[in-house]
Amino acid sequence: MPVDSAPEISSETIRSAAVSAEGKTVADAVSAARAVLDERRVCLVRGFPTEPEKFLEFLRGFGKPLDNYSSRSELADDDPHPQINRVKFKPAGQYTRKSVHYSEGELRPHSARSWRTPRPAYFGMLMVEPGWCDTPEGRRGESLVLSWRHLFTRLAERDGDTFARHFDRLTKTSIRFAANNVREEFADLPLCYQLPDAADAYDVGVRLKQDITQKLPDLADQIEGYDAYAEAVDYLVTNAADHAFQACFPMASGDLLMIDNNRMAHGRRDIVGTRGEEINPRELWSVTVE
């Protein structure tokens, strides 16, 4: 199936199109970032102040920053602002409830607020402290971005009818799932849903929950043809986790990554959490924008 051309999404193209915030007002940084984001669906801003209010001012240039969904729980008791989620490693004994964001290990590609309706338009991440940059490559908590359109285009070319069968199920089967600590309306959409301004058949929105394969058996009663659907979800998750399809790069302090939350997934590589008694100081702030 022919598709429209689209800008390549890779670590090189993301970094080469980066916007500098140095010497700019927040409004000027927003304007420069929007131009890149509208074209590429992802924009890296460099040299941004690591200040909560300036970060939120920037995000308000794109929509309404949503409250951190765990802001009413002990998971967020030290966040810098109710709308900001502080992503920082915490060793055992420093938390009462565990979040995957506190852990060592990688975060596979996923969507922000995958359960929510209406779908949030953007997701912003500001690196405050990159942590131990002298650890081996792939264990520095490198940020990753995945373009769903590019993934589906490449899978269609590679897998043909197999891809078409799975893609059909993922775009036609509505599914409803929840999340902990959430007081929001849940979506009744397919995992892969239509967008009003789609460029081609594979330019769809995706709402992929980080642990969807673990949660899916609990939803079997609501899914017709569950076994075939579970196979399609596994196909999606497995290929999204393939490093060959991901743009991956380390973020420095002051790097702000803004992505289209419908069209892009985000995640990170593995991190080293401790060295003896030392704790990795890596700290990233994230906010979902409606």
Secondary structure, DSSP 8 states (H G I E B T S, - for coil): ---------SHHHHHHT-EE-TT--HHHHHHHHHHHHHHHSEEEEES----HHHHHHHHHTTS-B---TTTTSGGGTT-SBTTBEEEE---TTS-SS--GGGSSS-EEEE-TTTTBSS---EEEEEEEE---TTS-TTSB--EEEEEHHHHHHHHHHHHTHHHHHHHHHHHH-EE----TT--S-B--EESEE--TT-SSTT--EE---TTHHHHGGGGGGG-TTHHHHHHHHHHHHHHHT-GGG-EEE---TT-EEEEETTTEEEEE--B--EETTEE---EEEEEEE-
